[in-house]
Amino acid sequence: MITTNQFLNDAARNLISKFRRREAESPLLFAKRLIEPDLWQENVLLSDAKQLILNCSRQTGKSTITAFLASHTAIFTPQSLVLLVCPSERQSGELLRKIKSILAKTPGIDYSRDAVLQVELGNGSRILALPSAEANLRGFSAPSMVVIDEASRCDDGLFYSLKPMMALGNGKLILLSSPFGRRGFFYETWINGENWERFTVKATDCERITPEFLESEKNSMPEFVFRQEYFCEFTDSDTQIFPSELIENSINPTLKAVAW
């Protein structure tokens, strides 16, 4: 005879199992269990694109939302490899800490290995945090997801060394950053990259950033820095002698080099 408690326990387990299946199909539903995403964050979570580039103001939540995507991949894709790349080991470690916080709040997650710069789940998935040195990326293959945070501050060699590893595994590649001048792979990808889904999030698009704060920041830094950090503009620095636009317009692609 089934008691009332047994019936309720079975019903609760079935409800949890059904909800987990829905979470497996929807990163947005997975994230909403812990946060209330902004509209642009919802669109990122719902995106089916294999290549995303997020050109975002500081403090808009770009690292947080990619942490949810990385966590979702590791949890619901067994044996997956997720690589987190940042300009420094400290920064990549901070991104991994966000992910660990999400995993800790997700019921039923088994940590078979938990180190400062690595997490391995019971389903065989691994999340590795790496500084942006080209040598650190060689040797990995077929990652399920690669996240490059502060991408505008990372070296070009890193980006071009990781691209071949995306040829296998059908993985997702995410670049996120505020701009840092009209140079580097982040700028070139934003301007000329093919098959990338682009997101622009200015400081004024985020309700958590107040007009008073922005006014204070505007008065405390050079204008070109302010426009880059908070309004997603690829600007030249005040010390640049020739504007980038002038240099680009001076290049004639039809000319050929002459050997002397």
C-alpha positions in Angstrom: 0.0 0.0 0.0 1.4 3.4 -1.0 1.3 5.9 1.8 0.6 9.6 1.4 4.2 10.5 2.0 5.4 8.0 -0.6 2.9 9.4 -3.1 4.0 12.9 -2.5 7.7 12.0 -2.6 7.2 10.2 -6.0 5.3 13.1 -7.3 8.0 15.6 -6.2 10.7 13.4 -7.8 8.7 13.2 -11.1 8.2 17.0 -11.1 11.9 17.6 -10.5 12.9 15.2 -13.2 10.5 16.8 -15.7 11.8 20.3 -14.8 15.4 19.1 -15.3 14.6 17.7 -18.7 13.2 21.1 -19.6 16.3 22.8 -18.3 18.5 20.5 -20.4 16.7 21.8 -23.5 16.7 25.5 -22.4 19.7 27.4 -21.0 17.3 30.3 -20.4 15.1 28.1 -18.1 18.3 26.9 -16.4 19.5 30.5 -15.7 16.1 31.7 -14.6 16.2 29.3 -11.6 18.9 31.6 -10.2 18.6 35.0 -11.8 16.2 37.2 -13.8 18.1 37.8 -17.0 18.0 41.1 -19.0 16.4 40.9 -22.4 19.7 40.8 -24.2 20.9 38.1 -21.9 17.8 36.1 -22.7 18.6 36.4 -26.4 22.1 35.2 -25.8 20.8 32.2 -23.8 18.3 31.4 -26.6 20.8 31.7 -29.4 21.6 28.7 -31.6 24.6 30.4 -33.2 27.9 28.5 -33.0 29.8 31.8 -32.9 28.8 34.7 -30.7 30.5 38.0 -30.2 29.4 40.3 -27.3 30.5 43.9 -27.5 29.4 45.1 -24.1 29.9 47.9 -21.6 31.6 47.2 -18.4 29.4 45.7 -15.6 26.4 44.8 -17.8 26.6 41.1 -16.9 28.4 39.6 -20.0 30.6 37.3 -17.9 27.7 36.2 -15.8 25.6 35.1 -18.7 28.4 33.2 -20.4 29.1 31.5 -17.1 25.5 30.2 -17.2 26.0 29.0 -20.8 29.3 27.2 -19.8 27.6 25.6 -16.8 24.7 24.4 -18.8 27.0 22.8 -21.4 29.0 21.0 -18.8 26.0 19.7 -16.9 23.8 18.6 -19.8 26.4 17.5 -22.3 28.3 14.6 -20.7 32.1 14.3 -21.5 32.1 17.9 -22.7 35.2 20.1 -22.6 34.7 23.8 -21.8 37.7 26.2 -22.1 37.7 29.6 -20.4 40.4 32.0 -21.7 41.2 35.4 -20.3 44.2 37.7 -20.5 45.5 36.5 -17.1 45.2 33.5 -14.9 43.5 35.6 -12.2 40.8 36.7 -14.6 40.1 33.2 -15.9 40.0 32.0 -12.4 37.4 34.6 -11.5 35.2 33.5 -14.4 35.5 29.9 -13.2 34.5 31.0 -9.7 31.2 32.3 -11.2 30.7 28.9 -12.8 31.4 27.1 -9.5 28.8 29.3 -7.8 26.2 28.3 -10.3 27.2 24.6 -10.1 27.0 24.7 -6.3 23.4 26.0 -6.5 22.4 23.3 -8.9 20.9 20.2 -7.2 22.5 16.8 -8.0 25.8 18.0 -9.4 28.7 15.8 -8.5 32.2 17.2 -8.4 34.7 14.4 -9.0 37.5 17.0 -9.2 37.6 20.6 -8.0 40.8 22.6 -8.3 41.6 26.3 -8.5 41.6 26.4 -12.3 39.7 23.2 -13.1 36.4 21.5 -12.4 35.5 18.0 -13.4 31.9 16.8 -13.1 30.7 13.3 -12.4 29.4 13.0 -16.0 33.0 13.4 -17.3 32.7 17.1 -18.3 35.6 19.3 -17.6 35.8 23.1 -17.3 39.4 24.6 -17.5 40.4 28.2 -16.9 43.4 29.2 -18.9 45.5 32.4 -19.3 45.6 33.7 -22.9 49.0 32.3 -23.9 48.9 30.5 -27.3 50.9 27.5 -25.8 48.2 26.9 -23.2 45.6 26.1 -25.9 47.6 23.7 -28.1 46.9 20.1 -27.4 43.1 20.5 -26.8 40.7 19.2 -29.4 37.0 19.3 -30.1 35.9 21.5 -27.2 32.1 21.8 -26.7 32.6 25.5 -25.8 35.4 28.1 -25.8 34.8 31.4 -24.0 37.3 34.2 -24.5 36.6 36.9 -21.9 38.2 40.4 -22.3 38.9 39.3 -25.9 40.0 42.7 -27.1 42.9 42.4 -24.6 44.0 39.0 -25.8 46.7 38.4 -28.4 45.8 37.6 -32.0 48.0 34.4 -31.9 45.7 32.9 -29.3 42.6 33.4 -31.4 44.2 31.9 -34.6 45.6 29.0 -32.7 42.2 28.0 -31.2 40.2 28.3 -34.4 41.4 24.9 -35.9 40.3 23.0 -32.7 36.8 24.2 -33.4 36.7 22.2 -36.7 35.7 19.1 -34.8 33.0 18.6 -32.2 30.5 21.3 -33.4 31.4 23.5 -30.4 30.3 27.0 -29.6 32.8 29.9 -29.6 32.0 33.1 -27.6 34.0 36.3 -27.6 33.1 38.9 -25.1 34.7 42.3 -24.3 34.5 46.0 -24.3 36.5 47.5 -27.3 40.2 48.3 -27.1 40.9 50.4 -30.2 40.6 49.5 -33.8 43.0 46.6 -33.8 43.2 43.0 -33.0 41.0 39.9 -33.7 38.1 41.2 -31.6 37.8 44.3 -33.7 38.4 42.5 -37.0 35.9 39.8 -36.1 33.3 42.4 -35.1 33.7 44.4 -38.3 34.4 41.7 -40.9 33.7 38.3 -39.3 31.3 36.0 -41.1 28.7 33.7 -39.5 28.9 35.5 -36.2 25.9 36.6 -34.1 26.6 40.0 -32.7 25.3 41.7 -29.5 25.9 45.3 -28.5 25.1 46.3 -24.9 25.8 49.9 -23.9 25.8 51.1 -20.3 22.5 52.9 -21.0 21.0 49.6 -21.9 21.5 48.3 -18.3 19.2 49.6 -15.6 21.7 48.7 -12.9 24.1 51.4 -14.2 22.8 54.8 -13.1 23.2 58.1 -15.0 24.9 59.5 -12.0 27.6 56.8 -12.1 28.1 57.3 -15.8 28.5 61.1 -15.3 31.1 60.5 -12.6 33.0 58.1 -14.8 32.9 60.5 -17.8 34.5 63.2 -15.7 37.3 60.8 -14.4 38.7 59.5 -17.6 39.6 60.5 -21.2 36.7 60.7 -23.5 37.9 57.9 -25.9 38.3 55.5 -22.9 34.8 56.4 -21.6 33.2 55.8 -25.0 35.0 52.4 -25.3 34.3 51.2 -21.8 30.7 52.2 -21.6 29.3 52.9 -25.1 31.0 50.0 -27.1 32.8 52.3 -29.5 36.0 51.3 -31.3 37.9 54.5 -30.9 41.4 55.8 -31.5 43.4 56.9 -28.5 44.3 60.6 -27.9 48.0 59.7 -28.5 47.5 58.2 -32.0 49.1 60.4 -34.6 47.0 59.3 -37.6 43.4 58.3 -37.3 42.7 54.6 -38.1 40.1 55.7 -40.7 42.8 57.7 -42.5 45.2 54.8 -42.5 42.6 52.3 -43.7 41.5 54.7 -46.5 45.1 55.1 -47.6 45.5 51.3 -48.3 45.2 50.3 -52.0 44.4 46.6 -52.1 45.1 46.5 -55.9 48.8 47.3 -55.5 51.3 44.4 -55.4 54.6 44.3 -53.6 57.7 44.7 -55.8 60.8 42.6 -55.1 64.0 44.7 -55.4 
